[in-house]
Amino acid sequence: MVILNKRLTIPISGIAILLFAFFAWGVTQHATWISDIDRTGIAWIRGDFTPGKTAFLTGITLLAQPATGVTLTALFVVWAVITKRLRMGAFVGFSVVAGAGLMWIIKNIVQRPRPTANRLITEHGYSFPSGHSINAMAFYGALLVLIWLYARKQWVKGVATIVLVAVIILIPISRVYLGVHYPSDVLAGLLLGLATMLTAATIILPKKA
């Protein structure tokens, strides 16, 4: 049986939670270092608008839309039930649902307004943390874990890693580029998504002590 080493997942998820809490504290306290991260990140990501880049990143952001996440997660769970891979389905489902639930709670606690300058798309709700970034890590990160645990061919692992890591990185970048999130929002979202996903893996997937 393929196993997951919880000696790695537990410390990593714990560090991710602590870093996320640090970001949340910085945002609520309007810390200077949060402003510095946001200013530097915005200048780097939004420094050059082009029609091609805008079209590409607008498409990328759709990969983590709530409707997309629900659909992909539901399809994966159905596949897992049909093929009797129930642990896989429970892992992905728990990761995505828990991430979405925590996102909603924290957004309504922090209540950070979204950026208003040069928005390229319309978005509603609060800004911190980025739900798209959480979804990216909770779903695509979970798929990456499963591929590394269960795929037998190295080339499959290699190709999947390149594709999924690119998606996980590009989705947060797209949110900043499109003007609907600050860099600190997406970094915090990735951390919360990572913590949620690894916690789900630790609880649900076969593991060794």
Secondary structure, DSSP 8 states (H G I E B T S, - for coil): ---EEHHHHHHHHHHHHHHHHHHHHHHHTT-HHHHHHHHHHHHHHSS---HHHHHHHHHHHGGG-HHHHHHHHHHHHHHHHHTT-HHHHHHHHHHHHHHHHHHHHHHHHH------TT-SS---S--SS-HHHHHIIIIIHHHHHHHHHH---HHHHHHHHHHHHHHHHHHHHHHHHTTSS-HHHHHHHHHHHHHHHHHHHHHHS-EE-
